Amino acid sequence: MRPLRSVAPERESSMGRIVVIGSYNRDTVLRVARFPRPGETLAATGMDRFHGGKGSNQAVAAARAGASVALVAAIGADAAGRDAMALWAGEGIDAAAVSTLDSLPTGEALILVDARGENEIVILAGANAAVPEGLAVAAVAGAALVVAQLETPVAVTEAAFRAARAQGIPTLLNAAPARELPDGLLALADILVVNETEAALLLSRTAPPEALAAALAPRHPRGVVLTAGAAGAYWARRDGVVVHAPAILTEVVDSTGAGDAFIGAFATALAQGSAAEHAMRRGAVAGALACRRAGAVPSLPTLAEIDAATLQ
Ligand code: RIB
């Protein structure tokens, strides 16, 4: 592995549309002093409801970071689904490929956030499990980048990524939440973005973050980005070069959505033609900013906030 290089800002060069295929969840957040042990009942210190779901969060993060974004998702014919449509309209996201299903409710997430800002999340897929494959495949046409995660059906993402590959459109797979994946999908991911837990599961072993990224990189044409919390983020390319973006120190109120903020800003920079170092820096800044406020969507930073923090 070659020596790590540190990041250096540069200007974006062109605009590009990002298509996000992914989930929407209504997040119910309970704040607790600490996480309960098995069989234990704890009193929460507060409760909130926020927009969430990794796909929607990443779409909102990219839109706020300055991208043109289209979302492929599925919601129920219920109040939570209507709230989601209002969110996307307000964020300027093209939701023409969002399906409203009569037979399934909008996805739900129950999130515990402890005093350190760490979280534990349980999701109920609902309509997320029925994102229509045909809409996802059709939506990729003309995209600069297609982004997906693992809260919607793997087969749908695989079909959309195959269509993107056939059209020469790059794909970014965020392999979250952690699970084993079919080789077919991994082979179609031009860039894989994972945290240490997700990387270790895919490799069936643990190692230092840059080694995990480097071990996964050969399967992906544009390499692997590994987000490692306080250790920053690593982008390992197939040629052995590893770019490192140091973590940005910040107060942590709630880390929910920090990974989504990273991906939204990172994907935006890539779709706009930025170099690896700059894209990593934008992602790291956005991820840190997203830790300062409660909830996923309320914490996702705007372009102005990312610009200001990037220059510090
Ligand atoms: O990445 C954070 C998200 O994970 C939450 O918004 C929750 O809905 C789950 O999808």
Boltz pocket constraint, residues with backbone or C-beta under 6 A from the ligand:
constraints:
  - pocket:
      binder: B
      contacts: [[A, 23], [A, 25], [A, 26], [A, 27], [A, 51], [A, 52], [A, 53], [A, 54], [A, 57], [A, 108], [A, 109], [A, 121], [A, 123], [A, 151], [A, 256], [A, 257], [A, 258], [A, 259], [A, 260], [A, 296]]
      max_distance: 6.0
